[in-house]
Amino acid sequence: MTAPFPTRKQEEWRYADLDALKPVWEQFAEPLTLTIGAGDSFEDVWVPTGDDVQVKRMSIALGAGAKARLFVLNTASVYGRIELQVSLEADANFELFAANIGDGQSTNEIVTNVRHIGERGRSRQVVRSVLGGKAVGSYLGKVEVARGAQQTDGEQSVKAMLLNRGATANCKPELEIFADDVKCAHGASVGELDETQMFYAQSRGLDPASARALLLEGFVMGLWDNVADEAQREAICAAARGALRRVA
């Protein structure tokens, strides 16, 4: 039986393009599940498929001492959604490095719920958005620290760059903590390209479009520096550069 279709009354679907989602909902209604055993490691790179609507929903359970690291690029031309539900047992480590890049009237969003259920867990979420035209880019990220999950270390860093006045960035990092010995922090900012940097780049001979693309690469490309597999690193870098050139 297919899960009920979401509504905007649900916080995690507030900014979604439900009209674009409806035709493919049956395909994506149930999240994929991944269990990483105690002490095991997992790394994956998610590169866009090129489809107008791209949805990836996953539930990840990390056993004691397990590690997971995801590198994600979200650039659907109509609607893209990356949804993650992650649980960490004792000493587990989760890292997410992700970007929304959109133009036109696209909507791209990253929605996460990271649950620390064991002691000494560590999570890092770094999300960057570059938005032109009338594009919408969203990050809704919740970190939950369960009672007894002492010495949890969780961080969220969220930044968005708006290239046009019609573009919209939604940033909502959230903490829900029920333990008293933790280190958790989040930060979110929305801005525009620095005109001084633009002037400097153009004074070195770059045309405006190339100058914008170069500065935007500096804003995004560092996300992929630690991809272990060289071919995967090259693939996501190439896809990101192409998306940035279109937006710039």
N, C-alpha and C positions, 0 to 999 in steps of 0.2 A: 504494500500500500504506500503510495507516494505521500511524503510529508506535506502538511498544509502549506499553501502558498503564503509567503511572508507579507506583512503589512508595515507601513511606516510608523505605526504605533509601537513597534518593536524597536528599541533603541539601536540595535545593531544593523537595522535595515533603514534607518532614518533617511539616509542620503542616496540610497540605491535607485537605480533606474529599473523599476519593477516592470515597466512595459517591455523593455528589452529582455528582461529575465524570463518573463512568462513563457515564451515559446520553447525555452530550453530547460525549464524548471525540472521536469521529470528526469532529465539526464543528470542534474546536479543536486537534487533534493537531499540526498544522503551523503554526508561527508565521507571521504576515504579515511581509513583508520591505519595507523602505523604504530607499532610497539617496538621500542628500542630497549633491548634487554640490559640488565645490570652490567655496567662497565663497558658497554659497546658504544661505538661512535657512528654517526651518520652525517653525511653532507650531501646537499643537493642544490642544483641550480635550475631555476625556473625561467625559461626564456619564452617570450610571447609566441603564440602560434600563428598570428596573422589573421585570425577570425575576427569578425566585427564584435562578437560577444564572446568573452573568455571568462570562465568561472573556474576557480579551483578552491575546493573546500576540504580541509584535512584536519583530522584529530590525531595528535601525537602524544603518546604516553612514554615518558622517559623513566626507566628503572633507576635504581640506586647507582650513582656514579656514571650514568650514561651521558653522552654528549650528542647534541644535534645542532647543525648549523645550516641555515637556509639563505640563499642569495636569490632575490626575486625581482623581476622587472615586469611591471604592469603597464601596458601601453595600448589597450584595446581601443579601436577607433569609435566604437559606440558605447560598450559597457564592459568593464573589467572588474572582477572581484576576486581578491585573495582573502580567504578566511581561514584562520588557524585557531584551533583549541589545543592548548599544550598543558600537560601536567608534568610536574617534576617531583620525583621522590628525592630522598636524601642525597646530597652531594652531586645532583645532576646539573647539567649546564646546557642552556639553550641560547642560541644567537640567531637573530634575524637582521639581514641587511637588505633593504627593499626600496624601490623607487616607483612612484607614479609619474608617468610622462604623458600628457594629454594636450590635444588641441581641438579646434572645431567645437563641437558640442558634445564631446565625449565625457563619460563619467568613469573614473577609475578609483577604486577604493581598496584599502587594506584594513581588515578587521581582525583583531587578535584578542584572545583571552588566555592569559598565561597564569596557571594556577600552581603556586608553590605549596606542595602538601608535605614535603619532608624538610628536614633541617639542612642548612648550609647550601641550599640551591642557589644558582646564579643564572640570571637572564639578562640579555642585552637586546634591545630593539632599536635599530637606527633606520629611520625612514626619511626619504627626501622626495619632494614633489616639485615638478616643473610643469607649469600650466599656462597655455596660451589660448587665444580665441575666447570662447565661452565655456571652456572645459571646466569640469569639477573634479577635484582630487581630494580624497578623504582618508584620514587615518583615525580609526576608533580602536584604542588599545587599552585593555584592562589587565592589570596585574593584581592577582589575589594572593594573599599570604595567609595560609590557614593558621588557626590556633595551634601552637606547638611547632610551627615551621621556623624555629629560631635561627638567627644568623643568615637569613635570606639576604641576598644582594641582587637587587633588580633595578635596571635603568631603562628609560625610554628617551630617545632623542629624536625630535620631530621638527623638520624645517621644510617650508614651502616657498617657492619662488613664483611670483605672478608676473607674467610677461604682458598681459593686457588687462584693462580695467574690467572687462567682462568675465574674466576667469575667477573661480572661487576655490578656496582651500578651506577644508574643515579639519581641524586638529583637535582630538579629544583624548589625550592620555589620562588614565585614571588608575588610582591606587585604592585597594581595599585591604586593610591590614588588621589582622587579629592576633599578631604576635608582637612582643615588646622589645625584642633584641634583633632589629633588622636594619639594613641600609638600603633604602629605596628612594629613587629620585626620578623626576621626569621634567622635560622642558619642551616647549613648543614655540615656534616663531614663524611668522609669515612676512615676506619682504619682496623687494624688487631688485633688479640688477643695479649694482653700484655705478653711477654715472662717471665717477672718477676713473674707475677701472675700465669702463667702456672707452673713455677718452684716451687713456694710456694705450689700450690695445689698438685703437684706430691710428694713433700717432705712430705706431710701429708698422703701419702699412696694411692693416687688415680692414676689409670692408665691414660695414656694420653687422651684416648677417654672420660673417665669420667670427667677428669679435664676440658677438653674443654667444655663438656656439662654443667658443673656447672657454668663456667664463662659466657657461652652464656645465661643460664637461668637468671643470674644476669643482663644481658644486656636487656632482653626482658620482663621477667615475671612481672616486676612492672607495665606494661601497664594495667594489669587486676585487680589491687588492689581494685579499686573502683566500680567493678561490684556489683550492689545492690543485685541481685538474687544469692543466694549461689550455686544453682545447675548450673546456667549458668556460674558462675565464675569457678566452678570446671571443667566444660566441656571444656571451652576455655583454661584453664591452662593445662589440660591433653592433649589436641590436640597440644598445643604449645610445651610441653615437648617431646611428641612423634616426632614431626617434628625436633626439635633441636637434639634429639638423632640420628636421621637418617643423619642429616647434619654433626654432629660431628664425 
